[in-house]
Amino acid sequence: MFILFLAIPAVGQQAVPRFELGAQFSLLSLERPSQIVGNGFDPCCGRVVPGVGRRTEPGLGARFTYNLTANIAFEAEGNLFPRRETNGSMPGGKIFQGQFGLKAGKRFRRFGIFGKARPGFVGFTEVNKLISTSMIGPTGPLNQVFTVGRFGIGRDVYFSTDLGGVVELYPSRRIFTRFDVGDTIIRYGTFRQAGVFLSRAIIERPPETKHNLQFSAGVGFRF
């Protein structure tokens, strides 16, 4: 009987199907990037201050996984966060995300534990962007020449890295449930905003990196 028990295949570990397709709910807690403040006629106009609070967004997504071995897999994941937020001095609108990378760990009879490292992008549908620049001048008693910008609202994407852990449950060989928790690291590029005075017609916030907690839960099919 002991030999027969050893011969029983483990659902999670043995004969793992090569492909997985799943759907998920995701919750992204964004640390707000720094913003440019000032009312235009204030001595502090154009001051860069830390972002206040977090933007927590619920979303839906899908994931495709190719199992290289029982313990190593390549993944591609996309999420959409449909709620819209508008703030001219920070990326706003709706959020979309794509992550692509590796998952590695250990499968047991009814569950698996993995780590993940997946570069990708996080995008926003409403970002104040510098479209072009032009020169004005010479003006004033000093015959100065000033650079001014033309701005518009559009979508933009930023490089991101998803680092974290995964727990999978295997109720059958074909069906699985999955829980992810991790740090979605977003590298925001230089942000530019129009100033009020010609001497500071274009105000810049330098690039910065923010860490953001993300949790996902979903189900999938292995084939």
Residue frames relative to the residue before (quaternion, step in Angstrom):
aa qw qx qy qz dx dy dz
M 1.0000 0.0000 0.0000 0.0000 0.00 0.00 0.00
F 0.6155 0.5499 -0.3432 0.4484 3.58 1.06 -0.76
I 0.6496 0.5087 -0.3110 0.4718 3.60 0.99 -0.85
L 0.6414 0.5213 -0.3224 0.4615 3.57 1.00 -0.80
F 0.6331 0.5351 -0.3291 0.4523 3.60 1.02 -0.76
L 0.6584 0.5053 -0.3090 0.4644 3.58 0.96 -0.82
A 0.6748 0.5155 -0.2980 0.4360 3.57 1.07 -0.64
I 0.5274 0.6279 -0.4223 0.3863 3.60 1.24 -0.27
P 0.4050 -0.7325 0.4798 0.2629 3.67 -0.63 1.01
A 0.4117 -0.6747 0.5560 0.2571 3.56 -1.06 0.79
V 0.5072 -0.6855 0.4307 0.2957 3.56 -0.78 1.06
G 0.7473 0.4236 -0.2407 0.4518 3.59 0.81 -0.94
Q 0.7771 0.4388 -0.1907 0.4089 3.56 0.93 -0.89
Q 0.7816 0.3392 -0.1836 0.4902 3.60 0.86 -0.88
A 0.8488 0.1183 -0.1100 0.5034 3.52 -1.22 0.66
V 0.1341 0.8195 -0.5419 0.1297 3.56 0.89 0.96
P 0.4512 -0.6740 0.5026 0.2994 3.63 -0.79 0.92
R 0.5655 -0.6477 0.4055 0.3103 3.56 -1.11 0.73
F 0.8057 0.2774 -0.1098 0.5117 3.59 0.97 -0.81
E 0.0636 -0.7708 0.6330 0.0327 3.53 -1.20 0.69
L 0.0461 -0.7737 0.6318 0.0090 3.55 -1.07 0.81
G 0.0689 0.8335 -0.5394 0.0983 3.56 -0.64 1.09
A 0.2648 -0.7132 0.6236 0.1798 3.52 -1.39 0.30
Q 0.0668 -0.8303 0.5527 -0.0264 3.57 -1.07 0.67
F 0.3297 -0.6456 0.6424 0.2487 3.46 -1.48 0.26
S 0.0611 -0.8121 0.5803 0.0032 3.58 -0.90 0.90
L 0.1483 -0.7641 0.6244 0.0658 3.53 -1.13 0.77
L 0.0786 -0.8119 0.5781 -0.0222 3.56 -0.57 1.25
S 0.1362 -0.7848 0.6031 0.0432 3.57 -0.72 1.14
L 0.1395 -0.8402 0.5231 0.0295 3.55 -0.15 1.34
E 0.3114 -0.6886 0.6210 0.2079 3.53 -1.00 0.87
R 0.4267 -0.7340 0.4623 0.2558 3.58 -0.60 1.09
P 0.4331 -0.6795 0.5175 0.2877 3.61 -0.97 0.78
S 0.6676 -0.4811 0.3758 0.4263 3.56 -1.28 0.24
Q 0.1770 -0.7912 0.5778 0.0934 3.56 -1.16 0.59
I 0.4497 -0.6593 0.5378 0.2718 3.52 -1.32 0.41
V 0.0749 -0.8201 0.5673 -0.0021 3.57 -0.71 1.09
G 0.4588 0.6494 -0.5296 0.2955 3.55 -1.36 0.24
N 0.4080 -0.7469 0.4762 0.2212 3.55 -1.01 0.78
G 0.6590 -0.5305 0.3071 0.4360 3.57 1.23 0.18
F 0.7853 0.2262 -0.1326 0.5609 3.62 1.05 -0.61
D 0.4806 0.6479 -0.4070 0.4284 3.49 1.39 0.25
P 0.5482 -0.6148 0.4368 0.3616 3.66 -0.98 0.68
C 0.6900 0.4600 -0.2709 0.4888 3.57 1.20 -0.53
C 0.3141 0.7709 -0.5056 0.2267 3.60 1.22 0.18
G 0.7969 0.2629 -0.2065 0.5032 3.57 -0.85 0.94
R 0.4299 0.6973 -0.4685 0.3309 3.58 1.22 0.25
V 0.3076 -0.7380 0.5747 0.1745 3.58 -0.97 0.92
V 0.0132 -0.8008 0.5973 -0.0412 3.57 -0.72 1.12
P 0.6062 -0.5592 0.4029 0.3969 3.61 -1.13 0.48
G 0.5439 -0.6049 0.4716 0.3403 3.55 -1.16 0.62
V 0.3288 -0.7530 0.5449 0.1673 3.55 -1.09 0.75
G 0.8482 0.1376 -0.1141 0.4986 3.57 -0.87 0.98
R 0.4336 -0.6696 0.5406 0.2672 3.49 -1.40 -0.19
R 0.2970 -0.7063 0.6104 0.2009 3.53 -1.28 0.47
T 0.0838 -0.8154 0.5728 0.0081 3.58 -0.34 1.26
E 0.0408 -0.8391 0.5397 -0.0538 3.56 -0.54 1.24
P 0.2712 -0.7329 0.5982 0.1775 3.59 -0.96 0.87
G 0.0503 0.8133 -0.5773 0.0529 3.56 -1.06 0.71
L 0.3576 -0.6946 0.5822 0.2251 3.51 -1.41 0.08
G 0.0243 0.8203 -0.5699 0.0416 3.53 -1.14 0.61
A 0.2858 -0.7219 0.6024 0.1851 3.51 -1.42 -0.04
R 0.1321 -0.7941 0.5915 0.0458 3.53 -1.21 0.58
F 0.1231 -0.7528 0.6412 0.0835 3.53 -1.13 0.78
T 0.0753 -0.8062 0.5868 -0.0042 3.57 -0.88 1.00
Y 0.1244 -0.7468 0.6482 0.0810 3.52 -1.11 0.83
N 0.2695 -0.7821 0.5459 0.1331 3.58 -0.58 1.18
L 0.2883 -0.7626 0.5581 0.1545 3.58 -0.43 1.23
T 0.7527 -0.0346 0.0351 0.6565 3.55 1.10 -0.84
A 0.7178 -0.4063 0.3113 0.4721 3.58 -1.24 -0.18
N 0.7883 0.3396 -0.1489 0.4910 3.58 1.15 -0.60
I 0.7379 0.3206 -0.1999 0.5592 3.62 1.25 -0.17
A 0.0331 0.8068 -0.5855 0.0718 3.55 -0.87 0.98
F 0.3037 -0.6965 0.6148 0.2115 3.53 -1.32 0.48
E 0.1030 -0.8283 0.5507 0.0016 3.57 -0.87 0.98
A 0.0811 -0.7391 0.6647 0.0733 3.51 -1.31 0.55
E 0.0024 0.8242 -0.5617 0.0720 3.57 -0.67 1.12
G 0.0472 -0.7870 0.6144 0.0288 3.55 -1.10 0.74
N 0.0586 -0.7939 0.6051 0.0058 3.57 -1.05 0.83
L 0.1348 -0.7573 0.6333 0.0846 3.54 -1.21 0.62
F 0.1414 -0.7671 0.6240 0.0453 3.54 -0.92 1.05
P 0.2321 -0.8779 0.4036 0.1119 3.58 0.06 1.32
R 0.5463 0.6174 -0.4264 0.3722 3.62 1.13 -0.29
R 0.2996 -0.7769 0.5383 0.1298 3.57 -1.01 0.88
E 0.0058 -0.7733 0.6339 -0.0121 3.53 -1.01 0.92
T 0.1686 -0.7980 0.5742 0.0712 3.58 -0.88 0.95
N 0.2098 0.7307 -0.6290 0.1626 3.54 -0.91 1.02
G 0.3957 -0.7851 0.4250 0.2154 3.57 -0.31 1.27
S 0.7266 0.4357 -0.2555 0.4658 3.59 1.08 -0.61
M 0.7413 0.2766 -0.2042 0.5765 3.60 1.28 0.11
P 0.6195 -0.5195 0.4051 0.4269 3.62 -1.16 0.37
G 0.0022 -0.8229 0.5661 -0.0488 3.57 -0.87 0.96
G 0.5422 0.6123 -0.4722 0.3288 3.51 -1.29 -0.42
K 0.6996 -0.3883 0.3471 0.4893 3.53 -1.12 -0.76
I 0.3464 -0.7388 0.5485 0.1826 3.57 -1.21 0.59
F 0.0171 -0.7653 0.6432 0.0195 3.55 -1.10 0.79
Q 0.1415 -0.8162 0.5601 -0.0083 3.54 -1.09 0.80
G 0.0089 0.7690 -0.6391 -0.0107 3.54 -1.19 0.67
Q 0.0118 -0.7928 0.6088 -0.0262 3.60 -0.86 0.98
F 0.0439 -0.8010 0.5955 -0.0434 3.57 -0.96 0.96
G 0.4142 0.7212 -0.4781 0.2823 3.59 -0.64 1.02
L 0.6825 -0.5079 0.3809 0.3621 3.51 -1.33 -0.46
K 0.1289 -0.7181 0.6779 0.0902 3.49 -1.36 0.61
A 0.0624 0.8045 -0.5855 0.0780 3.60 -0.80 0.98
G 0.2860 0.7575 -0.5496 0.2058 3.55 -1.02 0.81
K 0.5744 -0.5788 0.4657 0.3438 3.54 -1.12 -0.74
R 0.2141 -0.7557 0.6065 0.1230 3.56 -1.00 0.90
F 0.1506 -0.7578 0.6294 0.0829 3.52 -1.10 0.83
R 0.7948 -0.3388 0.1871 0.4673 3.56 -1.26 -0.08
R 0.8383 0.1194 -0.0272 0.5313 3.59 0.77 -0.98
F 0.7866 0.1992 -0.1334 0.5690 3.60 1.21 0.05
G 0.1817 -0.7641 0.6069 0.1217 3.54 -1.33 0.25
I 0.1699 -0.7616 0.6188 0.0906 3.57 -1.18 0.66
F 0.0160 0.8240 -0.5595 0.0883 3.57 -0.72 1.10
G 0.2735 -0.6778 0.6413 0.2335 3.49 -1.43 0.22
K 0.1554 -0.7969 0.5785 0.0782 3.58 -1.14 0.51
A 0.0244 -0.7486 0.6626 0.0038 3.53 -1.25 0.68
R 0.1307 0.8272 -0.5187 0.1718 3.56 -0.24 1.29
P 0.2256 -0.7615 0.5928 0.1334 3.61 -0.45 1.15
G 0.1773 0.7868 -0.5792 0.1184 3.56 -1.25 0.31
F 0.4891 -0.6415 0.4975 0.3189 3.56 -1.05 -0.80
V 0.1435 -0.7133 0.6732 0.1323 3.50 -1.40 0.40
G 0.0972 -0.8294 0.5501 0.0077 3.57 -0.74 1.07
F 0.2120 -0.7459 0.6202 0.1186 3.54 -1.30 0.51
T 0.4339 -0.7370 0.4626 0.2335 3.58 -0.94 0.87
E 0.7753 0.2397 -0.1471 0.5655 3.63 1.18 -0.35
V 0.1825 0.7671 -0.5843 0.1918 3.54 -0.23 1.34
N 0.4125 -0.6864 0.5421 0.2544 3.56 -0.94 0.91
K 0.0070 -0.8429 0.5336 -0.0689 3.59 -0.42 1.24
L 0.4294 -0.6567 0.5588 0.2685 3.53 -1.18 0.70
I 0.2287 -0.8094 0.5311 0.1023 3.56 -0.54 1.19
S 0.7832 -0.1461 0.1328 0.5896 3.58 0.93 -0.91
T 0.2774 -0.7387 0.5854 0.1862 3.55 -1.32 0.23
S 0.0602 -0.7728 0.6301 0.0464 3.54 -1.30 0.43
M 0.4428 -0.6924 0.5120 0.2497 3.55 -1.27 0.38
I 0.1077 -0.7573 0.6416 0.0579 3.54 -1.12 0.80
G 0.6190 0.5441 -0.4017 0.3993 3.56 -0.86 0.92
P 0.5268 -0.0306 -0.8063 -0.2674 1.38 -2.47 -0.10
T 0.0833 -0.7918 0.6048 0.0188 3.56 -1.08 0.82
G 0.7665 0.3860 -0.2656 0.4393 3.54 -1.32 0.28
P 0.7120 -0.4704 0.3134 0.4166 3.56 -1.29 0.18
L 0.7089 0.4348 -0.2629 0.4892 3.58 1.13 -0.50
N 0.3837 -0.7429 0.4679 0.2860 3.59 1.32 0.08
Q 0.1941 0.8144 -0.5199 0.1699 3.55 0.91 0.95
V 0.2690 -0.7197 0.6178 0.1671 3.53 -1.28 0.56
F 0.1248 -0.8118 0.5698 0.0268 3.57 -0.81 1.05
T 0.3253 -0.7115 0.5908 0.1971 3.52 -1.22 0.65
V 0.0431 -0.7891 0.6128 0.0012 3.58 -0.79 1.03
G 0.3286 -0.7673 0.5268 0.1606 3.55 -1.20 0.52
R 0.2810 -0.6910 0.6310 0.2133 3.49 -1.35 0.39
F 0.1385 -0.8273 0.5443 0.0088 3.54 -0.64 1.19
G 0.0001 0.7832 -0.6218 0.0042 3.53 -1.26 0.50
I 0.4528 -0.6644 0.5245 0.2799 3.55 -1.30 0.31
G 0.2043 0.7684 -0.5845 0.1617 3.58 -0.84 1.00
R 0.6127 -0.5448 0.4078 0.4019 3.56 -1.28 0.01
D 0.0299 -0.7772 0.6285 0.0104 3.52 -1.22 0.54
V 0.2186 -0.7676 0.5912 0.1162 3.57 -1.20 0.58
Y 0.1742 -0.7741 0.6050 0.0665 3.52 -1.21 0.68
F 0.5490 -0.6195 0.4521 0.3324 3.54 -1.09 0.76
S 0.0164 -0.7980 0.6021 -0.0205 3.57 -1.00 0.87
T 0.1447 -0.7519 0.6350 0.1026 3.54 -1.33 0.41
D 0.2051 -0.7754 0.5909 0.0861 3.56 -0.86 1.04
L 0.0318 0.7879 -0.6105 0.0737 3.57 -0.56 1.23
G 0.3706 0.7448 -0.4940 0.2528 3.59 -0.76 0.93
G 0.5277 -0.6259 0.4817 0.3125 3.50 -1.30 -0.47
V 0.2139 -0.7652 0.6016 0.0828 3.53 -1.30 0.54
V 0.0726 -0.7476 0.6575 0.0587 3.54 -1.14 0.77
E 0.0871 -0.7944 0.6008 0.0201 3.58 -0.83 1.04
L 0.1665 -0.7567 0.6247 0.0967 3.55 -1.15 0.74
Y 0.2041 -0.8034 0.5558 0.0628 3.58 -0.95 0.97
P 0.1273 -0.8071 0.5726 0.0679 3.63 -0.03 1.19
S 0.7759 0.0040 -0.0226 0.6305 3.59 1.26 -0.43
R 0.6929 -0.4737 0.3324 0.4302 3.56 -1.25 0.11
R 0.7473 0.4192 -0.2088 0.4714 3.60 1.07 -0.73
I 0.7513 0.3615 -0.1890 0.5189 3.58 1.09 -0.68
F 0.0331 0.7882 -0.6143 0.0164 3.56 -1.08 0.74
T 0.2183 -0.7108 0.6435 0.1814 3.52 -1.34 0.35
R 0.1280 -0.8180 0.5607 0.0067 3.55 -1.04 0.78
F 0.0963 -0.7704 0.6295 0.0302 3.54 -1.16 0.84
D 0.0924 -0.7963 0.5978 0.0064 3.58 -0.82 1.08
V 0.0688 0.7468 -0.6615 -0.0036 3.53 -1.20 0.61
G 0.2112 0.8021 -0.5302 0.1757 3.55 -0.86 0.90
D 0.5014 -0.6034 0.5331 0.3166 3.48 -1.45 -0.06
T 0.1467 -0.7654 0.6226 0.0704 3.56 -0.65 1.15
I 0.1503 -0.8175 0.5548 0.0350 3.56 -0.27 1.32
I 0.0998 -0.8093 0.5788 0.0113 3.59 -0.60 1.17
R 0.2032 -0.7575 0.6122 0.1002 3.56 -0.94 0.99
Y 0.1767 -0.7971 0.5729 0.0722 3.58 -0.26 1.29
G 0.3937 -0.7199 0.5237 0.2291 3.56 -0.97 0.87
T 0.7292 -0.3844 0.3169 0.4692 3.55 -1.32 -0.11
F 0.1759 -0.7782 0.5974 0.0810 3.56 -0.88 1.00
R 0.1077 -0.8037 0.5847 0.0244 3.58 -0.90 0.97
Q 0.0482 -0.7928 0.6071 -0.0240 3.53 -1.04 0.87
A 0.5373 -0.6324 0.4525 0.3265 3.57 -1.11 0.67
G 0.2692 -0.7436 0.5909 0.1594 3.54 -1.07 0.84
V 0.5814 -0.5959 0.4367 0.3409 3.55 -1.33 0.15
F 0.7562 0.3603 -0.1892 0.5124 3.56 0.94 -0.88
L 0.5792 -0.5998 0.4251 0.3522 3.57 -1.10 0.70
S 0.6261 0.5525 -0.3437 0.4298 3.57 1.07 -0.64
R 0.7634 0.1355 -0.1071 0.6224 3.58 1.29 -0.37
A 0.0636 0.8492 -0.5184 0.0779 3.54 0.73 1.09
I 0.7556 0.1951 -0.1301 0.6116 3.59 1.23 -0.47
I 0.1143 -0.7960 0.5940 0.0228 3.56 -0.64 1.18
E 0.1799 -0.8142 0.5488 0.0592 3.58 -0.87 0.96
R 0.1610 -0.7020 0.6807 0.1343 3.48 -1.30 0.63
P 0.4196 -0.7375 0.4574 0.2662 3.65 -0.59 1.02
P 0.6588 -0.4894 0.3741 0.4318 3.61 -1.24 0.27
E 0.0258 0.7927 -0.6087 0.0239 3.55 -1.16 0.59
T 0.3406 -0.7326 0.5618 0.1782 3.54 -1.27 0.54
K 0.0813 -0.7981 0.5969 0.0123 3.56 -0.95 0.97
H 0.3011 -0.7376 0.5822 0.1625 3.55 -1.16 0.79
N 0.0549 -0.8261 0.5585 -0.0521 3.56 -0.80 1.07
L 0.3802 -0.7277 0.5285 0.2160 3.56 -0.79 1.04
Q 0.0140 0.7934 -0.6080 0.0266 3.59 -0.94 0.90
F 0.0778 -0.7792 0.6220 0.0059 3.55 -0.99 0.98
S 0.0113 -0.7924 0.6097 -0.0150 3.58 -1.00 0.85
A 0.0276 -0.7676 0.6402 0.0120 3.53 -1.21 0.66
G 0.1740 0.8100 -0.5401 0.1481 3.57 -0.84 0.94
V 0.3616 -0.6857 0.5848 0.2388 3.50 -1.41 -0.07
G 0.0272 -0.8206 0.5709 0.0003 3.53 -1.20 0.44
F 0.3685 -0.7042 0.5733 0.1990 3.49 -1.42 0.21
R 0.2196 -0.7752 0.5839 0.0997 3.60 -0.92 0.96
F 0.0779 0.8089 -0.5770 0.0816 3.55 -0.87 0.93
